[in-house]
Amino acid sequence: MNLEHKTALVTGASSGIGLAIAKALLDKGCYVYGISRRGASIQHQHYTDLRADIGDYTQLEQALQPLLSSATTTDILINNAGLGYFGKIDDMKLEQWHEMFNTNVHGVFYCIKLLAPIMKKNRLGHIINISSIAGLQAVVEGSGYSATKYAVRAISQAIFRELRPFNVKVSTIFPGSVNTAFFDNIDHKLSYEDMIQPDEFVKSVIHMLESDDAYLPFELEVRTMRAK
């Protein structure tokens, strides 16, 4: 896909991976809509800041009205927003479990449900879902988080076949530890410097989006080479 003048929605655009993706897409000439709960500090004529909890369907639908109007198209959806709580399953708070599923799973479903009809109608689109290596191998004391990221993979694998006849691509990326605020309250072995850096990760996203029309990079696992 030639990214110039394409319209993209990036979830979780206020920081970390989402912020880096939004900036990279703007550099490529995209019109970018970023959605998050607290807003992104991007000042660009082609950037529109949307605020909503993507785990709340009514709130999300209202926030996405600029994209759902007949005058606007959406070519790219980056489902990046996510959060994680870790601990023994019998200690896990119900509200934390529900929040992970609302954001990591329901938010992905809601965004696809709202934007896929536009892509199908235009017979053009690329959906990239950001999962995690925890969606390939469950993490000890991370049962809820791992379950949500396995679910993201399952959704992707199913809708890939569903949307391919409409010329809509679906890809999933499984990153290892990325240097973001995600790890601020989580015990981790890697230093932030040794993690995948957001700017490094973004290169894989752009590569997927710029792939030839007949070529689909379906699943990609990325790791750091700096692990001790």
Secondary structure, 3 states (H helix, E strand, C coil): CCCCCCEEEEECCCCHHHHHHHHHHHHCCCEEEEEECCCCCCCCCCEEEEECCCCCHHHHHHHCHHHHCCCCCCCEEEECCCCCCCCCCCCCCHHHHHHHHHHHHHHHHHHHHHHHHHHHHHCCEEEEEECCHHHCCCCCCCHHHHHHHHHHHHHHHHHHHHHHHHCEEEEEEEECCECCHHHCCCCCCCCHHHCECHHHHHHHHHHHHCCCCCCCCCEEEECCCCCC
